[in-house]
């Protein structure tokens, strides 16, 4: 592997804005030389495809990929076949992300985020992509007319993106190396999809049931049924804790057609019945 160059914040980041923003409308405009940084970076694939070479590995990224780059990450981009790519890049000084990490406190294991072999990534659904694009456009326009307000908006945007997509307390299969599987997993998190079950997952995947099952076992270490049921149980647990909807209705909304099967899976996952789970998390006082 070639020796990477280092890009430095003092040569790139505007200290008045505390950021460097770039929208690269075609692959030919994307820097492809292997490099590291002394700052943090977020990049977002707005459209197209690209191969991301990072730390000696290759990530195949499609539209909707949001990637968090740490300073030591050695990375560059390579065109994916004949596909073009539009990419948004946001570089920020280390103190902004370090401040967010401090805010998360000692209960957040930052090593999961900062010391993993590959940078963490997530795939945004279509609505989230449009919203993020609008936020970037709004911020880019604001920095020209109201730089002080732009600095505040930047911190709010970073906090939103960081806590939603990157500051999870447990590792998730957010990037398997298979773009279609990453996007499928992200799409299946929507209630209308996981409630429809494995059949919907197969339809969205566009492949045979056997191929989907093999791929899930290899990359997610679980079957499609286990993946879907995990999403359903998370949904049910949240609604049991925070709503007065009956247990039966919560189960059916989550996609369980057999109530006894729901009880069995819930007990196995949370080590207590749905009734006990609801009682133990019921907030009797609203401040």
C-alpha positions in Angstrom: 0.0 0.0 0.0 1.3 3.5 -0.9 2.3 5.8 1.9 -0.5 8.2 2.6 -0.1 11.9 2.7 -1.6 13.9 5.6 -4.1 16.6 5.1 -3.9 19.3 7.8 -6.7 21.3 9.3 -4.8 24.6 9.2 -4.6 24.3 5.4 -8.2 23.3 4.8 -10.6 24.2 7.6 -11.9 27.8 7.9 -11.3 28.7 11.6 -14.2 31.3 11.4 -16.6 28.6 10.3 -15.0 25.7 12.1 -15.5 23.6 9.0 -14.7 22.9 5.4 -17.6 22.0 3.1 -17.4 20.7 -0.4 -20.0 19.3 -2.8 -18.3 17.2 -5.5 -20.7 16.8 -8.4 -18.8 14.2 -10.4 -16.2 11.6 -9.7 -13.5 13.4 -11.6 -13.6 16.1 -8.9 -13.1 13.7 -6.0 -9.6 13.5 -4.4 -8.3 10.0 -5.0 -4.8 10.1 -3.5 -4.5 8.0 -0.3 -4.5 10.3 2.7 -5.0 10.7 6.4 -6.0 13.8 8.4 -5.4 15.7 11.7 -9.2 16.4 11.8 -12.5 14.5 11.5 -14.5 14.1 8.4 -18.0 13.1 7.4 -18.9 12.3 3.8 -22.2 11.6 2.3 -22.9 9.8 -1.1 -25.7 11.9 -2.5 -26.1 9.8 -5.7 -24.3 7.2 -7.7 -21.7 4.6 -6.5 -18.1 4.7 -5.4 -15.5 2.4 -4.1 -14.0 3.7 -0.8 -10.5 2.4 -0.2 -9.8 2.6 3.6 -7.3 1.0 5.9 -6.4 -1.6 3.3 -10.0 -2.6 2.7 -12.7 -1.7 0.2 -16.2 -0.4 1.0 -18.6 -0.5 -1.9 -20.9 2.6 -1.3 -24.2 3.5 -2.8 -26.3 6.6 -2.6 -27.4 7.3 1.0 -24.1 6.2 2.7 -22.9 8.5 5.5 -19.4 7.7 6.7 -17.5 9.0 9.7 -13.8 9.3 9.1 -11.3 9.4 12.0 -7.9 11.2 11.7 -5.8 8.1 11.4 -8.0 6.5 8.7 -6.0 6.2 5.4 -8.5 6.4 2.6 -9.3 7.5 -0.9 -11.9 6.9 -3.6 -12.0 4.8 -6.7 -14.7 4.9 -9.5 -17.1 2.0 -9.3 -17.1 0.7 -12.9 -18.8 3.2 -15.1 -20.8 4.8 -12.3 -20.5 8.4 -11.5 -20.8 9.7 -7.9 -21.9 12.9 -6.2 -20.3 13.3 -2.8 -20.6 15.9 0.0 -17.6 16.3 2.3 -17.6 18.0 5.7 -14.3 18.4 7.6 -14.4 19.6 11.2 -11.6 20.2 13.8 -11.0 17.5 16.3 -12.3 19.6 19.3 -15.8 19.6 17.9 -16.2 15.8 17.9 -14.1 15.4 21.1 -16.5 17.7 22.7 -19.5 15.6 21.6 -17.7 12.5 23.0 -17.2 14.2 26.3 -20.8 15.1 26.4 -21.8 11.5 26.0 -20.0 10.7 29.2 -18.2 7.7 30.6 -21.1 5.4 29.9 -20.5 5.7 26.1 -17.7 3.4 24.9 -16.0 5.7 22.4 -13.5 2.9 21.5 -16.3 1.2 19.5 -16.4 4.3 17.3 -12.8 5.4 17.3 -10.8 2.2 17.3 -12.7 -0.1 15.0 -10.7 -1.4 12.0 -13.1 0.4 9.5 -14.8 3.7 10.0 -18.4 3.5 11.0 -21.0 4.1 8.3 -24.8 4.1 8.0 -27.3 4.2 5.2 -30.0 6.8 5.2 -33.4 6.1 3.9 -34.8 8.3 1.1 -36.5 10.8 3.3 -33.5 11.1 5.6 -31.3 11.7 2.5 -33.5 14.5 1.2 -33.5 16.1 4.7 -29.7 15.9 5.0 -29.3 17.4 1.6 -31.5 20.3 2.5 -29.7 20.8 5.7 -26.3 21.0 3.9 -27.7 23.4 1.4 -29.2 25.6 4.1 -25.9 25.6 6.1 -23.8 26.3 3.1 -26.0 29.3 2.2 -26.0 30.6 5.8 -22.2 30.6 6.1 -21.9 33.3 3.5 -24.4 35.7 5.1 -24.4 34.8 8.8 -21.2 33.0 9.8 -21.9 33.2 13.6 -25.3 31.5 13.1 -23.7 29.0 10.8 -21.3 27.9 13.5 -24.2 27.2 15.8 -26.1 25.4 13.1 -23.0 23.3 12.4 -22.8 22.2 16.0 -26.5 21.3 16.0 -26.2 19.4 12.8 -23.2 17.4 14.0 -24.9 16.6 17.3 -27.9 15.3 15.4 -25.9 13.2 12.9 -23.5 12.0 15.5 -26.0 10.8 18.1 -28.4 9.3 15.5 -26.0 7.4 13.3 -22.6 7.1 15.1 -22.9 7.2 18.9 -24.5 3.9 19.5 -23.7 2.1 22.7 -23.3 -1.3 20.9 -21.9 -2.3 17.6 -24.4 -2.6 14.8 -24.1 -4.2 11.4 -24.3 -0.8 9.8 -21.7 -1.5 7.1 -21.3 -5.1 6.0 -19.4 -4.3 2.8 -22.5 -5.2 0.7 -24.2 -1.9 -0.2 -27.5 -3.6 -1.1 -27.6 -5.4 2.3 -26.8 -2.3 4.3 -29.6 -0.4 2.5 -32.0 -3.3 3.0 -31.3 -3.4 6.7 -31.8 0.3 7.0 -35.1 0.2 5.0 -36.4 -2.7 7.1 -36.2 -0.6 10.2 -39.3 1.2 9.1 -42.4 -0.2 10.8 -44.4 -0.7 7.6 -41.6 -3.0 6.4 -40.7 -5.1 9.5 -44.4 -5.5 10.3 -44.9 -7.1 6.8 -42.2 -9.7 7.7 -39.6 -11.7 5.9 -41.6 -11.7 2.8 -41.3 -8.0 2.5 -37.5 -8.3 3.2 -37.2 -10.7 0.3 -39.2 -8.5 -2.0 -37.0 -5.5 -1.2 -33.9 -7.5 -1.5 -34.8 -8.7 -5.0 -33.1 -12.0 -4.6 -34.1 -15.6 -3.8 -35.0 -16.6 -0.2 -32.0 -18.9 -0.2 -29.6 -16.2 -1.2 -31.0 -13.8 1.3 -30.7 -16.4 4.1 -27.1 -17.3 3.2 -26.1 -13.6 3.0 -27.7 -12.7 6.4 -26.1 -15.7 8.1 -22.7 -14.7 6.7 -22.8 -10.9 7.3 -25.3 -10.4 10.1 -24.7 -13.7 11.9 -28.5 -14.3 12.0 -31.4 -15.5 9.8 -33.7 -13.0 8.1 -36.5 -14.1 10.5 -34.3 -13.4 13.5 -33.4 -9.9 12.1 -37.1 -9.1 11.5 -38.2 -10.3 14.9 -35.5 -8.3 16.6 -36.9 -5.1 14.9 -40.4 -6.1 15.9 -39.5 -6.7 19.5 -37.6 -3.4 19.8 -40.7 -1.7 18.5 -43.0 -3.5 20.9 -40.8 -2.8 23.9 -40.7 0.9 23.2 -44.5 1.1 22.8 -45.1 -1.0 26.0 -42.9 1.4 27.9 -44.4 4.6 26.6 -48.0 4.1 25.5 -51.2 2.7 26.9 -51.9 0.5 23.9 -52.9 -3.0 24.9 -50.3 -5.7 24.7 -52.2 -7.6 22.0 -52.5 -4.4 19.8 -48.8 -3.7 20.3 -47.9 -7.2 19.2 -50.1 -7.1 16.1 -48.9 -3.6 15.1 -45.3 -4.9 15.3 -46.3 -7.7 12.9 -46.8 -10.7 15.3 -50.0 -12.6 14.3 -49.6 -15.2 17.0 -49.8 -13.7 20.5 -48.3 -16.7 22.3 -45.4 -16.6 19.9 -44.9 -12.9 20.7 -44.9 -13.7 24.5 -42.3 -16.5 24.0 -39.9 -14.3 21.9 -40.4 -11.3 24.3 -39.6 -13.4 27.3 -36.5 -14.8 25.6 -35.3 -11.4 24.5 -36.0 -9.3 27.7 -36.1 -12.0 30.3 -39.5 -10.9 31.6 -43.1 -11.0 30.3 -44.5 -8.0 28.4 -46.7 -7.2 31.5 -43.7 -7.0 33.8 -41.6 -5.1 31.3 -44.4 -2.5 31.1 -44.8 -2.1 34.8 -41.1 -1.9 35.4 -40.7 1.0 33.0 -43.9 2.9 33.6 -43.2 6.5 34.6 -45.7 7.4 37.4 -44.5 10.9 37.8 -44.1 13.4 34.9 -41.9 16.3 36.0 
